[in-house]
Each structure stands twice: as structure tokens, then as C-alpha cells.
Amino acid sequence: MADIIRELALTFVPLFVAMDPVGNLPIFLAFTQQGTATHRKKTANLAMLTAFGVGLLFVAVGKAIFSLLGIEVTDVLMAGGIILLVLAIRYLITGKSLETEDVSASEMIGVVPLGTPLVVGPAVLAALLLLMGRYHIAIVLSSFVLNLVIQWALFRQATRIVAFLGRTGVAAISKVIMLLLAAIAVKMIREGILTILG
């Protein structure tokens, strides 16, 4: 039992750092600030389902698919960075990441970019790949699910945070967060390029 708890801790921490549930919360707020409380809850649920599906698929066949297609983790890193950079730039220029009048489009932010590459992105996929080589798959999946539950719980508190800060406060913070998101995206692209060159 002690060994299981130790291994859970050893797999939980790297995934928690890679996922960064607390750091993802303000980005979630920025993308859902114009939505209703119900919309934010649906988006949170969809983001978690997407993240879980992507993570589970990667655990099952990720290594084989990467090998078959000749894809490296750095390729996913750069692709995720480009997606986040485009969305961040669009938000900073227009004030919104998507045309929120289109309900289907606004709901899709739960899939991209929130579910992936934000919650489950290259860092989490790389961590899963490394951890599966060292620990039992049941331990790794348990830590992964636990991290997703923590992320989901934080996303579900978004409405209370909006109520506390007010829409003006959230809008102001969102601009700063999107600027940081753009910087994170550039960092992801840069790391991918440096890895390829190195």
C-alpha cells in the first residue's frame, strides 16, 4: 500500500506541474468571459472530456501513431504553440477568440484550445509517455484522472470568480492573461525549434 501511495505521488506531481491546473484557470476565464454561467459549466465539462479522451487515446496508441507517422513530441509542442499564439493574437486584436455569436463555435473552445492543447498539451503528453515507461499504467492513469478532477473543480469555480471580480475586472485581467498566453505559445514554438536544432 505504501508503495502504491509513493508511486501515485511520483506520477501525480509531474502531471500536475505539466498540466498547471491553477495557471489554466485565468485562461479559461478569458475564453469564457462573455458566456453565461451555464455556458461556462458546459465548456468546463467539454474541456475535461476532451482532455480525458486525448490523454487516454495517447496512452493507448500514442506511441505507435507517433512512430508510424514519424511525429515527435516537439512537433506537437510547436503545433500547440501555433494554435495558442493565433488565438491569443486574435483575442488581443478583436477582444474575442471566436465569433461568440456562433453558438457552436463558442462551445468548441472547450475542445480547442481548452481541452487540448491547454489542459492536455505537449507537456502532459510527454509526461505520460515518460511515466508509462517507469510505472504501471493503472498508477499513471489514476494520477492523470486525479489531475483532471482538480482542473475540472477549478474551472467550475469560474462563475464565482466572475461574480467577485465583475465583468470589467475579468475583461481587464483577460487582456493581460492573453498577452502571457501569447508569450507561452512563443516559448512552446521556441522550445520545439531549439530541440530540433539541438
C-alpha positions as CSV (number, residue, x, y, z in Angstrom):
1,M,0.0,0.0,0.0
2,A,2.8,2.4,0.9
3,D,4.5,1.6,-2.5
4,I,1.2,2.5,-4.3
5,I,0.9,5.8,-2.5
6,R,4.5,6.6,-3.2
7,E,4.1,5.8,-6.9
8,L,0.9,7.8,-7.1
9,A,2.7,10.8,-5.6
10,L,5.7,10.3,-8.0
11,T,3.3,10.3,-11.0
12,F,0.9,12.9,-9.8
13,V,3.4,15.7,-9.2
14,P,5.0,15.7,-12.8
15,L,1.5,15.6,-14.3
16,F,0.3,18.4,-12.0
17,V,3.2,20.6,-13.0
18,A,2.8,19.8,-16.7
19,M,-1.0,20.4,-16.6
20,D,-0.8,23.5,-14.3
21,P,-4.5,23.5,-13.3
22,V,-4.2,26.8,-11.3
23,G,-2.4,28.5,-14.2
24,N,-5.1,27.4,-16.7
25,L,-7.9,28.9,-14.7
26,P,-7.4,32.6,-15.7
27,I,-7.0,31.5,-19.4
28,F,-10.4,29.6,-19.0
29,L,-11.9,32.8,-17.6
30,A,-10.5,34.8,-20.5
31,F,-12.0,32.5,-23.1
32,T,-15.4,32.2,-21.4
33,Q,-15.9,35.7,-20.0
34,Q,-18.7,36.6,-22.5
35,G,-20.6,33.4,-21.7
36,T,-23.3,32.6,-19.1
37,A,-22.7,30.5,-16.0
38,T,-24.4,27.6,-17.8
39,H,-22.1,28.1,-20.8
40,R,-19.0,28.1,-18.6
41,K,-20.1,24.8,-16.9
42,K,-20.7,23.2,-20.3
43,T,-17.4,24.4,-21.6
44,A,-15.6,23.1,-18.5
45,N,-17.3,19.7,-18.9
46,L,-16.4,19.5,-22.6
47,A,-12.8,20.6,-21.9
48,M,-12.4,17.8,-19.4
49,L,-14.0,15.2,-21.6
50,T,-11.7,16.3,-24.5
51,A,-8.6,16.3,-22.2
52,F,-9.5,12.8,-20.8
53,G,-10.2,11.5,-24.3
54,V,-6.9,12.8,-25.8
55,G,-4.9,11.6,-22.8
56,L,-6.5,8.1,-22.9
57,L,-6.0,7.8,-26.6
58,F,-2.4,8.9,-26.3
59,V,-1.8,6.3,-23.6
60,A,-3.4,3.6,-25.7
61,V,-2.0,4.3,-29.2
62,G,0.0,7.5,-29.0
63,K,3.5,6.0,-29.1
64,A,2.5,3.7,-32.0
65,I,0.9,6.6,-34.0
66,F,3.8,8.9,-33.4
67,S,6.2,6.1,-34.6
68,L,4.0,5.3,-37.6
69,L,3.7,8.9,-38.8
70,G,7.2,9.9,-37.8
71,I,5.8,12.6,-35.4
72,E,8.0,13.7,-32.5
73,V,6.7,15.3,-29.2
74,T,8.5,18.5,-30.4
75,D,6.1,18.6,-33.4
76,V,3.1,18.5,-31.1
77,L,4.8,21.2,-29.0
78,M,5.2,23.5,-31.9
79,A,1.7,22.8,-33.3
80,G,0.1,23.6,-29.9
81,G,2.2,26.7,-29.6
82,I,1.0,28.0,-33.0
83,I,-2.7,27.3,-32.2
84,L,-2.4,29.2,-28.8
85,L,-0.5,32.1,-30.5
86,V,-3.1,32.6,-33.2
87,L,-6.0,32.5,-30.6
88,A,-4.1,34.9,-28.3
89,I,-3.3,37.4,-31.1
90,R,-6.9,37.3,-32.3
91,Y,-8.2,38.0,-28.8
92,L,-5.8,40.9,-28.3
93,I,-6.8,42.5,-31.6
94,T,-10.6,41.8,-31.7
95,G,-11.4,41.3,-28.0
96,K,-12.6,37.7,-28.5
97,S,-11.0,34.5,-29.5
98,L,-14.0,33.2,-31.5
99,E,-17.2,34.7,-33.0
100,T,-19.3,34.1,-29.9
101,E,-22.5,34.8,-31.8
102,D,-22.0,31.4,-33.4
103,V,-23.1,29.1,-30.5
104,S,-21.4,26.0,-31.9
105,A,-18.1,27.9,-32.3
106,S,-18.2,29.3,-28.8
107,E,-18.9,25.8,-27.4
108,M,-16.0,24.4,-29.4
109,I,-13.5,26.3,-27.3
110,G,-14.0,23.5,-24.7
111,V,-12.4,21.2,-27.3
112,V,-9.7,23.6,-28.7
113,P,-7.9,25.3,-27.2
114,L,-9.1,24.5,-23.6
115,G,-9.3,20.7,-23.7
116,T,-6.2,20.5,-25.9
117,P,-3.6,21.9,-26.1
118,L,-4.2,23.8,-22.9
119,V,-5.2,21.2,-20.3
120,V,-3.7,18.2,-22.1
121,G,-0.9,19.6,-24.3
122,P,2.6,18.5,-25.3
123,A,3.9,18.8,-21.8
124,V,1.3,16.4,-20.4
125,L,1.6,14.0,-23.3
126,A,5.4,13.9,-22.9
127,A,5.0,13.3,-19.1
128,L,2.5,10.5,-19.8
129,L,4.9,8.9,-22.2
130,L,7.8,9.1,-19.8
131,L,5.8,7.9,-16.8
132,M,4.3,4.9,-18.6
133,G,7.9,3.7,-19.2
134,R,8.6,3.7,-15.4
135,Y,5.3,2.9,-13.6
136,H,2.3,0.7,-14.0
137,I,-0.3,2.1,-16.4
138,A,-3.1,1.9,-13.7
139,I,-1.0,4.2,-11.5
140,V,-0.3,6.7,-14.3
141,L,-4.0,6.8,-15.3
142,S,-5.1,7.3,-11.7
143,S,-2.8,10.3,-11.3
144,F,-3.9,11.6,-14.7
145,V,-7.6,11.4,-13.8
146,L,-7.0,13.0,-10.4
147,N,-5.3,15.9,-12.0
148,L,-8.3,16.3,-14.4
149,V,-10.7,16.3,-11.5
150,I,-8.7,19.1,-9.8
151,Q,-8.7,21.1,-13.1
152,W,-12.5,20.5,-13.5
153,A,-13.2,21.6,-10.0
154,L,-11.2,24.9,-10.5
155,F,-13.0,25.5,-13.9
156,R,-16.4,25.1,-12.2
157,Q,-15.5,27.9,-9.7
158,A,-15.1,30.3,-12.6
159,T,-18.6,31.7,-12.2
160,R,-17.9,32.7,-8.6
161,I,-14.7,34.4,-9.6
162,V,-16.5,36.3,-12.3
163,A,-19.1,37.4,-9.8
164,F,-16.4,38.6,-7.4
165,L,-14.3,40.4,-10.0
166,G,-17.2,41.7,-12.2
167,R,-17.1,41.6,-16.0
168,T,-15.0,44.7,-16.3
169,G,-12.4,43.2,-13.9
170,V,-12.3,39.9,-15.8
171,A,-12.1,41.7,-19.1
172,A,-9.1,43.7,-17.9
173,I,-7.3,40.6,-16.5
174,S,-8.1,38.7,-19.6
175,K,-6.1,41.1,-21.8
176,V,-3.1,40.6,-19.6
177,I,-3.6,36.8,-19.5
178,M,-3.8,36.6,-23.3
179,L,-0.6,38.5,-23.6
180,L,1.0,36.0,-21.3
181,L,-0.6,33.2,-23.3
182,A,1.0,34.6,-26.4
183,A,4.3,34.5,-24.7
184,I,3.8,30.9,-23.5
185,A,2.9,30.0,-27.1
186,V,6.1,31.6,-28.4
187,K,8.0,29.7,-25.7
188,M,6.5,26.4,-26.9
189,I,7.4,27.1,-30.5
190,R,10.9,28.2,-29.5
191,E,11.5,25.1,-27.4
192,G,10.3,23.0,-30.3
193,I,12.7,24.7,-32.7
194,L,15.7,24.5,-30.3
195,T,15.0,20.8,-29.7
196,I,15.0,20.2,-33.4
197,L,18.2,22.2,-33.9
198,G,19.9,20.7,-30.9
